[in-house]
Amino acid sequence: MKINISDSEMVVMRAIWTLEQASVDQIACQIAASNDWSVATIKTLLGRLVKKEMLATTKSGRKFIYTPIMSECEAVGLMGQELLDKVCAKKHVDVLVNLIDDAKLTAENLQMIREALAEKTPACHVTCDCLEKFSACTCDHDHATDDMKVMEVIS
């Protein structure tokens, strides 16, 4: 499955994930002012998310209640995989190192990363999967250095 939602749609989804289910008015109270959006804008975004099968709707009186079809954790996992799919396999470590560098992580978070790395079976070789039209891969550089960066970040 692929998630193809805009940054604005993601703002709406984050509000609904937090609220678990919500009406347009409840969503607007949470995000309209900080994003300078009208209720009409939020309704448009909600309609798109329903079409993309990210949200389900039920009618409650005269209002629609929006409920996420997918959990935030599932969506984030898919978005992470989509990001890795867009980058040469040899550069996955660069993406991970940059994400770790940029993330705000607690000691417990770092321990979770250490445990995940300890359980990860290393690949014998990572093959470049850049576009075939290029005659030379620009991905070859010292991945041992990148691996050391990951270990430094989580140590």
N, CA, C and O of each residue as an XYZ file, in Angstrom:
620
protein
N       0.843     -1.184      0.000
C       0.000      0.000      0.000
C       0.884      1.242      0.000
O       1.968      1.251      0.583
N       0.410      2.268     -0.652
C       1.153      3.513     -0.750
C       0.334      4.640     -0.134
O      -0.884      4.705     -0.298
N       1.019      5.518      0.571
C       0.357      6.694      1.133
C       0.778      7.885      0.301
O       1.964      8.196      0.190
N      -0.200      8.546     -0.280
C       0.088      9.704     -1.109
C      -0.746     10.868     -0.592
O      -1.776     11.216     -1.169
N      -0.287     11.464      0.503
C      -1.024     12.593      1.057
C      -0.115     13.814      1.148
O       1.091     13.706      1.366
N      -0.725     14.959      0.977
C       0.021     16.219      1.006
C       0.368     16.600      2.447
O      -0.123     15.993      3.398
N       1.211     17.600      2.588
C       1.558     18.096      3.917
C       0.315     18.608      4.647
O       0.163     18.381      5.847
N      -0.570     19.296      3.929
C      -1.803     19.811      4.539
C      -2.701     18.664      4.991
O      -3.285     18.715      6.074
N      -2.809     17.639      4.166
C      -3.612     16.480      4.548
C      -3.013     15.787      5.765
O      -3.739     15.252      6.602
N      -1.690     15.800      5.860
C      -1.028     15.193      7.015
C      -1.363     15.950      8.296
O      -1.510     15.332      9.350
N      -1.487     17.269      8.227
C      -1.879     18.066      9.395
C      -3.253     17.613      9.877
O      -3.470     17.437     11.076
N      -4.171     17.428      8.945
C      -5.523     16.969      9.286
C      -5.471     15.568      9.885
O      -6.120     15.298     10.895
N      -4.704     14.683      9.269
C      -4.603     13.309      9.781
C      -4.033     13.292     11.193
O      -4.520     12.548     12.044
N      -3.019     14.092     11.453
C      -2.436     14.113     12.800
C      -3.460     14.550     13.830
O      -3.493     14.018     14.940
N      -4.301     15.519     13.471
C      -5.349     15.964     14.391
C      -6.339     14.828     14.647
O      -6.732     14.595     15.790
N      -6.737     14.133     13.608
C      -7.719     13.044     13.771
C      -7.104     11.871     14.520
O      -7.774     11.258     15.351
N      -5.854     11.547     14.246
C      -5.207     10.472     15.013
C      -5.183     10.821     16.499
O      -5.402      9.959     17.350
N      -4.918     12.080     16.802
C      -4.872     12.509     18.200
C      -6.252     12.444     18.842
O      -6.398     11.988     19.976
N      -7.262     12.905     18.108
C      -8.625     12.931     18.634
C      -9.309     11.563     18.541
O     -10.320     11.337     19.206
N      -8.777     10.662     17.738
C      -9.297      9.323     17.464
C     -10.495      9.320     16.523
O     -10.597      8.440     15.667
N     -11.384     10.263     16.658
C     -12.460     10.511     15.709
C     -12.918     11.933     15.963
O     -12.819     12.436     17.082
N     -13.423     12.583     14.912
C     -13.751     13.997     15.086
C     -14.691     14.492     14.005
O     -14.746     13.954     12.900
N     -15.427     15.532     14.356
C     -16.264     16.249     13.396
C     -15.430     17.375     12.785
O     -14.329     17.669     13.251
N     -15.963     17.990     11.751
C     -15.274     19.116     11.117
C     -15.014     20.215     12.146
O     -13.925     20.788     12.187
N     -16.011     20.504     12.972
C     -15.857     21.572     13.977
C     -14.736     21.264     14.964
O     -13.952     22.148     15.309
N     -14.659     20.015     15.418
C     -13.602     19.638     16.355
C     -12.224     19.751     15.710
O     -11.268     20.196     16.344
N     -12.133     19.350     14.460
C     -10.853     19.445     13.744
C     -10.486     20.910     13.545
O      -9.339     21.302     13.763
N     -11.444     21.707     13.139
C     -11.203     23.136     12.910
C     -10.719     23.822     14.178
O      -9.830     24.672     14.124
N     -11.297     23.458     15.320
C     -10.863     24.052     16.601
C      -9.389     23.759     16.879
O      -8.700     24.556     17.516
N      -8.918     22.624     16.402
C      -7.535     22.221     16.673
C      -6.525     22.804     15.692
O      -5.401     23.116     16.083
N      -6.904     22.956     14.423
C      -5.882     23.279     13.416
C      -6.159     24.511     12.563
O      -5.243     25.002     11.902
N      -7.370     25.024     12.551
C      -7.704     26.113     11.616
C      -6.883     27.368     11.872
O      -6.291     27.920     10.945
N      -6.840     27.815     13.097
C      -6.164     29.085     13.407
C      -4.661     29.008     13.162
O      -4.083     29.926     12.582
N      -4.028     27.935     13.593
C      -2.572     27.833     13.452
C      -2.135     27.673     12.000
O      -0.975     27.916     11.668
N      -3.068     27.260     11.129
C      -2.737     27.090      9.710
C      -3.389     28.140      8.825
O      -3.210     28.134      7.607
N      -4.143     29.039      9.437
C      -4.862     30.084      8.704
C      -5.774     29.476      7.637
O      -5.799     29.929      6.493
N      -6.530     28.432      8.037
C      -7.424     27.734      7.138
C      -8.874     28.029      7.505
O      -9.204     28.203      8.678
N      -9.717     28.083      6.512
C     -11.158     28.200      6.738
C     -11.743     26.804      6.943
O     -11.084     25.802      6.666
N     -12.968     26.746      7.424
C     -13.657     25.465      7.576
C     -13.826     24.811      6.206
O     -13.749     23.588      6.086
N     -14.056     25.620      5.176
C     -14.202     25.082      3.815
C     -12.922     24.370      3.370
O     -12.988     23.318      2.734
N     -11.782     24.929      3.696
C     -10.501     24.300      3.358
C     -10.374     22.953      4.053
O      -9.959     21.967      3.445
N     -10.731     22.917      5.327
C     -10.642     21.670      6.089
C     -11.595     20.628      5.510
O     -11.243     19.452      5.422
N     -12.796     21.047      5.115
C     -13.749     20.120      4.499
C     -13.190     19.558      3.190
O     -13.359     18.375      2.896
N     -12.533     20.400      2.417
C     -11.920     19.946      1.162
C     -10.856     18.895      1.451
O     -10.809     17.854      0.795
N     -10.004     19.170      2.432
C      -8.948     18.219      2.789
C      -9.539     16.909      3.303
O      -9.040     15.832      2.979
N     -10.592     16.999      4.098
C     -11.252     15.795      4.600
C     -11.834     14.974      3.455
O     -11.723     13.748      3.447
N     -12.451     15.647      2.490
C     -12.995     14.950      1.327
C     -11.926     14.204      0.556
O     -12.139     13.075      0.116
N     -10.778     14.836      0.393
C      -9.670     14.184     -0.310
C      -9.196     12.948      0.453
O      -8.913     11.910     -0.144
N      -9.113     13.072      1.785
C      -8.641     11.962      2.614
C      -9.635     10.796      2.606
O      -9.230      9.637      2.689
N     -10.914     11.093      2.509
C     -11.924     10.038      2.385
C     -11.744      9.337      1.040
O     -11.775      8.108      0.977
N     -11.555     10.108     -0.043
C     -11.345      9.522     -1.373
C     -10.085      8.658     -1.413
O     -10.045      7.640     -2.104
N      -9.071      9.064     -0.679
C      -7.808      8.323     -0.631
C      -7.874      7.157      0.350
O      -6.881      6.463      0.568
N      -9.042      6.948      0.935
C      -9.283      5.858      1.876
C      -8.391      5.920      3.108
O      -7.969      4.894      3.643
N      -8.118      7.116      3.537
C      -7.403      7.333      4.799
C      -8.394      7.528      5.949
O      -8.073      7.270      7.109
N      -9.607      7.988      5.610
C     -10.634      8.259      6.610
C     -11.941      7.573      6.250
O     -12.274      7.411      5.076
N     -12.670      7.175      7.278
C     -14.037      6.677      7.113
C     -14.965      7.727      7.716
O     -14.580      8.459      8.627
N     -16.182      7.792      7.202
C     -17.154      8.746      7.739
C     -18.395      8.010      8.224
O     -18.818      7.006      7.652
N     -18.955      8.544      9.290
C     -20.260      8.101      9.770
C     -21.061      9.353     10.051
O     -20.501     10.396     10.388
N     -22.365      9.250      9.914
C     -23.218     10.413     10.125
C     -23.748     10.384     11.557
O     -24.225      9.357     12.040
N     -23.654     11.519     12.215
C     -24.171     11.674     13.568
C     -25.060     12.907     13.558
O     -24.577     14.033     13.669
N     -26.358     12.686     13.425
C     -27.271     13.822     13.266
C     -27.008     14.471     11.926
O     -27.081     13.818     10.885
N     -26.701     15.767     11.952
C     -26.407     16.499     10.720
C     -24.908     16.586     10.422
O     -24.507     17.167      9.415
N     -24.086     16.010     11.294
C     -22.636     16.109     11.138
C     -22.034     14.777     10.717
O     -22.571     13.704     10.994
N     -20.901     14.887     10.038
C     -20.114     13.702      9.730
C     -19.021     13.569     10.778
O     -18.425     14.557     11.208
N     -18.771     12.331     11.178
C     -17.668     12.022     12.088
C     -16.620     11.282     11.268
O     -16.924     10.311     10.575
N     -15.393     11.754     11.356
C     -14.278     11.191     10.598
C     -13.433     10.321     11.520
O     -13.080     10.722     12.629
N     -13.118      9.121     11.037
C     -12.321      8.164     11.800
C     -11.192      7.662     10.913
O     -11.423      7.341      9.748
N      -9.981      7.590     11.439
C      -8.879      7.089     10.605
C      -9.052      5.605     10.293
O      -9.458      4.823     11.153
N      -8.747      5.234      9.080
C      -8.795      3.835      8.671
C      -7.486      3.147      9.053
O      -7.466      1.955      9.359
N      -6.413      3.900      9.031
C      -5.082      3.378      9.317
C      -4.525      4.098     10.547
O      -4.747      5.296     10.723
N      -3.807      3.368     11.391
C      -3.202      4.000     12.560
C      -2.032      4.889     12.136
O      -1.469      4.728     11.053
N      -1.686      5.812     12.997
C      -0.548      6.695     12.714
C       0.737      5.888     12.579
O       1.562      6.177     11.713
N       0.912      4.879     13.427
C       2.130      4.065     13.348
C       2.230      3.331     12.014
O       3.309      3.250     11.428
N       1.108      2.795     11.534
C       1.108      2.120     10.235
C       1.457      3.104      9.121
O       2.253      2.794      8.235
N       0.860      4.285      9.173
C       1.100      5.298      8.134
C       2.562      5.743      8.137
O       3.179      5.864      7.079
N       3.109      5.984      9.314
C       4.503      6.413      9.415
C       5.433      5.320      8.885
O       6.416      5.612      8.203
N       5.119      4.067      9.203
C       5.927      2.956      8.690
C       5.914      2.907      7.178
O       6.954      2.713      6.547
N       4.731      3.083      6.589
C       4.632      3.087      5.122
C       5.360      4.273      4.513
O       6.015      4.138      3.480
N       5.251      5.446      5.152
C       5.947      6.627      4.634
C       7.457      6.440      4.711
O       8.180      6.859      3.807
N       7.938      5.816      5.779
C       9.368      5.543      5.892
C       9.841      4.606      4.799
O      10.899      4.817      4.206
N       9.052      3.561      4.530
C       9.410      2.624      3.467
C       9.388      3.303      2.105
O      10.252      3.052      1.264
N       8.390      4.169      1.888
C       8.320      4.909      0.625
C       9.545      5.798      0.448
O      10.067      5.920     -0.660
N      10.007      6.418      1.529
C      11.212      7.246      1.451
C      12.413      6.398      1.054
O      13.185      6.787      0.178
N      12.575      5.251      1.687
C      13.705      4.386      1.338
C      13.601      3.882     -0.101
O      14.617      3.721     -0.776
N      12.384      3.634     -0.568
C      12.194      3.182     -1.944
C      12.597      4.241     -2.968
O      12.896      3.909     -4.115
N      12.606      5.506     -2.567
C      12.951      6.600     -3.475
C      14.448      6.854     -3.553
O      14.902      7.634     -4.390
N      15.215      6.206     -2.691
C      16.650      6.459     -2.572
C      17.405      5.189     -2.937
O      16.950      4.082     -2.649
N      18.548      5.354     -3.567
C      19.401      4.208     -3.873
C      19.640      3.383     -2.611
O      19.858      3.942     -1.536
N      19.599      2.075     -2.735
C      19.785      1.185     -1.581
C      21.100      1.451     -0.858
O      21.191      1.272      0.356
N      22.119      1.879     -1.603
C      23.400      2.170     -0.975
C      23.359      3.434     -0.118
O      24.263      3.673      0.684
N      22.305      4.246     -0.287
C      22.191      5.487      0.484
C      21.199      5.383      1.646
O      20.956      6.368      2.343
N      20.625      4.193      1.856
C      19.696      4.029      2.968
C      20.346      4.392      4.296
O      19.721      5.018      5.152
N      21.592      3.998      4.461
C      22.278      4.298      5.720
C      22.412      5.810      5.920
O      22.310      6.297      7.046
N      22.639      6.555      4.830
C      22.726      8.013      4.935
C      21.401      8.600      5.417
O      21.378      9.495      6.262
N      20.300      8.085      4.872
C      18.974      8.556      5.278
C      18.770      8.287      6.763
O      18.322      9.161      7.504
N      19.100      7.070      7.193
C      18.898      6.696      8.593
C      19.763      7.529      9.529
O      19.293      7.978     10.575
N      21.010      7.737      9.167
C      21.902      8.552      9.997
C      21.361      9.975     10.107
O      21.345     10.545     11.198
N      20.923     10.548      9.000
C      20.381     11.907      9.032
C      19.114     11.990      9.878
O      18.927     12.949     10.628
N      18.250     10.994      9.760
C      17.026     10.991     10.569
C      17.354     10.893     12.055
O      16.743     11.577     12.877
N      18.312     10.047     12.396
C      18.710      9.919     13.805
C      19.320     11.223     14.304
O      19.018     11.673     15.409
N      20.184     11.829     13.483
C      20.799     13.110     13.866
C      19.751     14.185     14.124
O      19.880     14.971     15.063
N      18.719     14.220     13.295
C      17.707     15.279     13.375
C      16.625     15.014     14.411
O      15.949     15.950     14.839
N      16.444     13.776     14.821
C      15.346     13.425     15.726
C      15.676     13.786     17.173
O      16.830     13.743     17.599
N      14.632     14.141     17.912
C      14.756     14.326     19.364
C      14.483     12.972     19.989
O      13.363     12.464     19.925
N      15.509     12.386     20.596
C      15.407     11.026     21.105
C      15.764     10.972     22.587
O      16.740     11.576     23.031
N      14.952     10.237     23.339
C      15.234     10.017     24.752
C      16.207      8.857     24.895
O      16.519      8.175     23.919
N      16.678      8.639     26.101
C      17.546      7.491     26.363
C      16.819      6.197     26.034
O      17.423      5.256     25.519
N      15.515      6.144     26.329
C      14.720      4.952     26.027
C      14.606      4.750     24.516
O      14.673      3.623     24.027
N      14.433      5.858     23.776
C      14.369      5.768     22.318
C      15.674      5.209     21.759
O      15.660      4.352     20.876
N      16.789      5.692     22.269
C      18.092      5.218     21.792
C      18.277      3.741     22.112
O      18.858      2.996     21.323
N      17.781      3.319     23.274
C      17.870      1.906     23.627
C      17.044      1.053     22.662
O      17.470     -0.036     22.279
N      15.874      1.540     22.271
C      15.047      0.818     21.297
C      15.784      0.674     19.967
O      15.719     -0.374     19.324
N      16.485      1.733     19.561
C      17.250      1.690     18.309
C      18.388      0.690     18.430
O      18.633     -0.087     17.508
N      19.094      0.704     19.575
C      20.182     -0.252     19.784
C      19.666     -1.684     19.686
O      20.290     -2.537     19.055
N      18.521     -1.941     20.316
C      17.948     -3.287     20.296
C      17.540     -3.689     18.878
O      17.756     -4.829     18.467
N      16.956     -2.762     18.140
C      16.560     -3.061     16.752
C      17.790     -3.369     15.903
O      17.767     -4.283     15.079
N      18.864     -2.605     16.107
C      20.096     -2.856     15.356
C      20.726     -4.193     15.748
O      21.260     -4.906     14.899
N      20.661     -4.525     17.033
C      21.240     -5.788     17.498
C      20.504     -6.979     16.888
O      21.111     -8.020     16.636
N      19.195     -6.831     16.650
C      18.391     -7.909     16.078
C      18.446     -7.944     14.552
O      18.053     -8.940     13.945
N      18.925     -6.878     13.931
C      18.962     -6.771     12.477
C      20.043     -7.681     11.908
O      21.197     -7.616     12.331
N      19.679     -8.516     10.963
C      20.650     -9.358     10.285
C      21.298     -8.531      9.183
O      20.608     -8.020      8.301
N      22.623     -8.395      9.229
C      23.279     -7.563      8.210
C      23.239     -8.213      6.827
O      23.319     -9.433      6.687
N      23.113     -7.372      5.828
C      23.185     -7.838      4.445
C      24.646     -8.091      4.105
O      25.533     -7.372      4.565
N      24.887     -9.103      3.307
C      26.270     -9.381      2.886
C      26.777     -8.297      1.948
O      27.955     -7.941      1.961
N      25.857     -7.779      1.131
C      26.234     -6.767      0.148
C      24.990     -5.954     -0.205
O      23.894     -6.500     -0.332
N      25.173     -4.663     -0.359
C      24.080     -3.799     -0.796
C      24.404     -3.358     -2.215
O      25.464     -2.789     -2.475
N      23.486     -3.624     -3.120
C      23.694     -3.318     -4.531
C      23.020     -2.007     -4.883
O      21.902     -1.731     -4.447
N      23.704     -1.211     -5.667
C      23.145      0.041     -6.158
C      21.917     -0.261     -6.999
O      21.936     -1.152     -7.849
N      20.844      0.493     -6.753
C      19.644      0.320     -7.575
C      19.226      1.650     -8.210
O      18.041      1.952     -8.351
N      20.242      2.432     -8.588
C      19.997      3.688     -9.298
C      19.426      3.392    -10.686
O      19.356      2.236    -11.105
N      19.035      4.411    -11.366
C      18.478      4.250    -12.698
C      19.503      3.623    -13.639
O      20.691      3.939    -13.588
N      19.023      2.742    -14.486
C      19.910      2.008    -15.394
C      20.593      2.894    -16.425
O      21.646      2.525    -16.945
N      20.017      4.058    -16.733
C      20.582      4.890    -17.794
C      21.923      5.517    -17.416
O      22.645      6.006    -18.284
N      22.256      5.505    -16.131
C      23.540      6.066    -15.735
C      24.618      5.020    -15.919
O      24.462      3.870    -15.510
N      25.714      5.427    -16.537
C      26.777      4.462    -16.804
C      27.662      4.235    -15.583
O      28.361      3.225    -15.503
N      27.635      5.154    -14.646
C      28.454      4.997    -13.455
C      27.625      5.339    -12.224
O      26.830      6.279    -12.228
N      27.825      4.573    -11.199
C      27.096      4.805     -9.947
C      27.847      5.843     -9.130
O      29.065      5.769     -8.967
N      27.105      6.802     -8.627
C      27.719      7.820     -7.769
C      27.529      7.469     -6.299
O      27.777      8.285     -5.411
N      27.090      6.255     -6.063
C      26.751      5.844     -4.694
C      27.918      5.215     -3.960
O      27.837      4.991     -2.752
N      28.993      4.929     -4.657
C      30.105      4.252     -4.004
C      30.908      5.224     -3.155
O      31.564      6.133     -3.663
N      30.838      5.008     -1.875
C      31.697      5.703     -0.933
C      31.845      4.815      0.284
O      31.306      3.708      0.293
N      32.528      5.239      1.276
C      32.876      4.408      2.418
C      31.676      4.203      3.344
O      31.397      5.044      4.198
N      30.967      3.080      3.171
C      29.806      2.798      4.010
C      30.222      2.373      5.409
O      29.417      2.457      6.336
N      31.452      1.921      5.585
C      31.918      1.594      6.927
C      31.901      2.857      7.785
O      31.588      2.800      8.974
N      32.237      3.989      7.184
C      32.175      5.263      7.896
C      30.742      5.585      8.286
O      30.496      6.049      9.399
N      29.787      5.343      7.382
C      28.375      5.580      7.684
C      27.907      4.688      8.825
O      27.178      5.128      9.714
N      28.339      3.416      8.789
C      27.946      2.495      9.855
C      28.475      2.984     11.196
O      27.795      2.864     12.215
N      29.677      3.530     11.198
C      30.250      4.076     12.432
C      29.445      5.283     12.917
O      29.260      5.468     14.120
N      28.962      6.113     11.965
C      28.139      7.281     12.317
C      26.868      6.856     13.028
O      26.467      7.485     14.007
N      26.225      5.790     12.546
C      25.005      5.301     13.183
C      25.316      4.886     14.614
O      24.577      5.230     15.536
N      26.392      4.161     14.800
C      26.753      3.684     16.144
C      27.107      4.861     17.066
O      26.773      4.836     18.251
N      27.782      5.891     16.531
C      28.116      7.066     17.344
C      26.873      7.806     17.790
O      26.781      8.259     18.931
N      25.912      7.928     16.877
C      24.683      8.682     17.174
C      23.911      8.024     18.301
O      23.357      8.717     19.154
N      23.863      6.673     18.321
C      23.053      6.003     19.324
C      23.825      5.630     20.572
O      23.238      5.150     21.541
N      25.110      5.839     20.565
C      25.905      5.495     21.763
C      25.748      6.514     22.851
O      26.346      6.375     23.919
